[in-house]
Each structure stands twice: as C-alpha cells, then as structure tokens.
Amino acid sequence: MIASGIRNWRGSGVGLIFWGFVLIAALSIAVVSPASAQLKVDGNSDPVTVEADNGIEWVSDQKMYIARGNAKATRGEISVAGETLTALYRETEASETEIYRLEALGSVIIASPERTAYGDRAVYDLDQAVAVVLGKSPRMVTAEQTITASESLEYWEKRRIAVARGDAVASQGDREIRADALTAFFEPKRDGTLEVVRMDAVGGVVITTPREVARGDEGVYNVRKGIATLSGDVKITRGETQLNGSLAEVNFNTGISRLLSSDTSKSGKRVRGLFTPKKKSKRE
C-alpha cells in the first residue's frame, strides 16, 4: 500500500502536495528562475506556478526541483504552501519531463474552495493519486466538519475518500465522533463541489452530544440524515442512566439515542438498561 510506504519516509523529511494535482499527468518545466517556475500540463491546461522567497534549485542528478523559503504552488483554485516544496520528475520515452511526486515540508497548508488541510509534512503520489499528510496533528477542515488525527491524514482523489488514523476525531458544532480510524466519503453536490456524506469509524468509537455519550466497537455516520449507527459492545450514557446492547442508533438532529433489536441467538446478548433514581433530599 502506498500509505504504509509513505510512513517509512517520515525520518527523511518528505513533505507534501494535495488535492487538485491529480489532474497533472505529464508536466514539463517551462520556466525556471531564482524565485518562480511554471510546470505546464499537456495541451492548454492551466500551468502550476511555484514561488519561493529563497529561490528554486534544480538538482539534475537526482531529477528534482526544490523551492525553499515560504514556498507556494498554485494551479487554478488549488494552492499548496510550505517552507520547502519539491517536485520529483522522470523522463518519458518521448524524452519529455514528467513529474510523478510532489512534496512539501514545514507548516504545510493546502487550500481549495471545498477543504483545507494542515500538517508538518506530506507527500502526493501522482501515479496513484494519493496524498498523505503527516505531523504532530494533521487536520482537515471542510464547510461542515473538522477532522483531526495523531498519525496521518490520507486523501484518495479517485475514490473520493479521506482517512484519518490515530485518535481520529470528526467534529461538527456540538457533536463529535472519535475512533482509532475514521474514513470520510465525499460525493458531488448539484453545483459539482464535493461534500462529506458518510463516515465510517473503527476501534474505540465514542460519539458525544450535549445529551449523552455513546460508545461502540464500530460505527457508521450518515451525514445527510444526521444518524450514527453503533455496533459491538455498545453503551449509551446519559447522566447516571446507561443502556447496554450490541446495536444502537444516535440521531444528532433529534437528540434521541436508542438501542436496536439484534439477533440474540447469535450474539448471546440482550438489551439492558440501568436506571438510577434521583435521590430524595432530607426535606422530602
């Protein structure tokens, strides 16, 4: 897997580039100067403009271009900023230059109209259209959700999914979903922009609302309906009241959580509730 291979590069200072560059299939260097460069796409497509305060270096023996000092790459509405940007290239059979990996390092910000990602370093593999953001606390912000992780954030352009690994958290207003790993699925809206429509949570799932806390082994959150379904060892706690079972539904829109019936003949578990009555005062 590309993601596991990327994690092995952490010690080498590999950085990142993110969304939008999946369309860059065959780039050629058009202009190289101490402060800027343009990477042209096939045909009449918009070029990628790279700028840096401390110039751009061409390392021909390693087949790479390095932009240093407040570096920024822009193509259309997509921009990638970092302390250092690196473009690795190869030569095709037609003796053309082709960029196959884009990297950034240090205070990385990837901005697009739909989402913005933050991290310390990451890498984007153009062949597989996979980007991985690394660092102390990689973060992705959309119009509705904020997704954070402690290990990595991945974005798979062709599959339209984002994966947060390690103490992953997705928050929206007063609701929060926490798990070992979260997978967000994007779909286009009528105007063509992408939105998160579903989240899958695996491992130590905790859903928090102003009214209760729900826990389970796995969960699926339907963003459009505002309903999360938990399975496994499920516990719903509201104050001193607790419900236990193997399947539960949390409705963020209504604030109602309920345990659902399951095949007890297979699970061997039944729905159970613990209701603690309010203690009477001495005057009562």
ABEGO torsion letter per residue (X at the ends): XAAAAAAAAAAAGBBBBBBGAAABABBBBABBBAABBBBBBBEABBBBBBBBAAEBBBBAAAGBBBBBGGBBBBBEABBBBBABBBBBBBBBAAGBBBBABBBBBEGBBBBBAABBBBBABBBBBAAAGBBBBBEABBBBBBAABBBBBAABBBBBAAAGBBBBBEGBBBBBEABBBBBABBBBBBBBBAAGBBBBABBBBBEGBBBBBAABBBBBABBBBBAAAGBBBBBEBBBBBBEABBBBBABBBBBAAAGBBBBBBBBAAAAGBBBBBBBBBBBBBAAX
